[in-house]
Each structure stands twice: as C-alpha cells, then as structure tokens.
Amino acid sequence: MLDDDDLDNFISVKPSEGERVKTEHELIHKAASHPIRRQLVKEIGAFGGRKEELLERTELNEKVFKYHTDFLINGEFLNIREDKYFLSDKGLDLLANIK
C-alpha cells in the first residue's frame, strides 16, 4: 500500500521521453484520423475563422463543433484569439499532412 509520500512521488513523476512521444503521436493520430477534426482544420486553414463562419461552412451543430474544437484546443492544435480560431504551429503541421 502506498503512503502519502509514495503517492505524492507517484503523482509527480513525469512521463519518460518515449512515453511523451508516444502520447503525442496518439494525439496527432486522433486529430488527423477523425473526419470532423480534419474538416475543421482544413476550414480554419492558415488564416483562421470565426465560429459563425466555421459553423456555416462545416454545417456542424454547436455541440459537435464545441466537442471537436475543445479537443483541438486541448491538444494544442488550435487557439482562439479575439473570437477567431487559429491553428497553432502544431495545427499548421497537421494541416500540411492532411491535405
């Protein structure tokens, strides 16, 4: 059984470089392999887009849009600035690989 110190040590242990890379590759795969996420990345493109424009162009409902944009934001593929969605450098790399 773990005592409090062991638990704190277990929680604070950072993943190895290999684990980090594996997790990163899985995240990229999840972003690139999902058709809605690919569609969003393509629609946002290099110049970004406002939510209303993206909803209209993709014909997604608000809940589906939010779910997938939240995934892309949490995966650091997407940023929001001044009510506009922009691809991060990581998102631009993804865009270059899904065209």
C-alpha positions as CSV (number, residue, x, y, z in Angstrom):
1,M,0.0,0.0,0.0
2,L,1.2,3.5,-0.8
3,D,1.6,6.0,1.9
4,D,1.1,9.7,1.4
5,D,4.8,10.4,0.4
6,D,4.8,7.5,-2.1
7,L,1.5,8.7,-3.6
8,D,2.9,12.3,-4.0
9,N,6.0,10.9,-5.7
10,F,3.9,8.7,-8.0
11,I,1.7,11.6,-9.0
12,S,4.7,14.0,-9.6
13,V,6.6,11.6,-11.8
14,K,6.7,12.9,-15.3
15,P,6.5,10.5,-18.2
16,S,9.6,9.4,-20.0
17,E,10.6,11.0,-23.3
18,G,9.4,7.8,-25.0
19,E,6.0,7.9,-23.3
20,R,5.7,11.6,-24.1
21,V,6.4,11.0,-27.8
22,K,4.0,8.0,-27.9
23,T,1.2,10.1,-26.3
24,E,1.9,12.9,-28.8
25,H,1.7,10.6,-31.7
26,E,-1.6,9.1,-30.5
27,L,-3.0,12.6,-30.1
28,I,-1.9,13.6,-33.6
29,H,-3.4,10.4,-35.0
30,K,-6.7,11.1,-33.2
31,A,-6.8,14.6,-34.6
32,A,-5.9,13.6,-38.2
33,S,-8.0,10.4,-38.4
34,H,-11.3,11.9,-37.4
35,P,-13.2,13.3,-40.4
36,I,-14.8,16.2,-38.5
37,R,-11.5,17.3,-37.0
38,R,-9.8,17.1,-40.4
39,Q,-12.7,19.2,-41.8
40,L,-12.3,21.8,-39.1
41,V,-8.5,22.0,-39.5
42,K,-9.0,22.5,-43.3
43,E,-11.7,25.1,-42.9
44,I,-9.7,27.1,-40.3
45,G,-6.6,26.9,-42.5
46,A,-3.7,29.3,-42.3
47,F,-5.9,32.4,-41.9
48,G,-8.3,31.3,-39.2
49,G,-12.0,31.7,-39.0
50,R,-14.8,33.0,-36.8
51,K,-17.1,30.5,-35.1
52,E,-20.2,31.6,-37.1
53,E,-18.4,31.2,-40.4
54,L,-17.0,27.8,-39.4
55,L,-20.4,26.6,-38.3
56,E,-21.9,27.7,-41.6
57,R,-19.2,26.2,-43.8
58,T,-19.0,22.9,-41.9
59,E,-22.7,22.5,-41.3
60,L,-22.0,21.2,-37.8
61,N,-24.3,21.8,-34.8
62,E,-22.9,23.8,-31.9
63,K,-22.4,20.8,-29.6
64,V,-20.4,18.8,-32.2
65,F,-18.4,21.9,-33.1
66,K,-17.5,22.6,-29.4
67,Y,-16.6,19.0,-28.7
68,H,-14.1,18.8,-31.6
69,T,-12.7,22.3,-31.2
70,D,-12.2,21.7,-27.5
71,F,-10.2,18.5,-28.4
72,L,-8.1,20.5,-30.9
73,I,-7.5,23.3,-28.3
74,N,-6.6,20.8,-25.6
75,G,-4.2,19.1,-28.0
76,E,-2.6,22.4,-28.8
77,F,-3.6,22.3,-32.4
78,L,-5.9,25.3,-32.2
79,N,-6.1,28.7,-30.4
80,I,-8.8,31.3,-30.0
81,R,-7.8,35.0,-30.2
82,E,-10.4,37.8,-30.3
83,D,-13.3,35.4,-31.1
84,K,-11.4,33.8,-34.0
85,Y,-10.0,30.3,-34.3
86,F,-6.4,30.0,-35.5
87,L,-4.2,26.9,-36.0
88,S,-1.1,26.8,-33.8
89,D,2.2,25.8,-35.3
90,K,1.3,22.2,-34.4
91,G,-2.1,22.7,-36.1
92,L,-0.4,24.1,-39.2
93,D,1.8,21.0,-39.3
94,L,-1.3,18.8,-39.1
95,L,-2.9,20.8,-41.9
96,A,0.1,20.2,-44.1
97,N,-0.2,16.5,-43.6
98,I,-3.9,16.0,-44.1
99,K,-4.4,17.8,-47.4
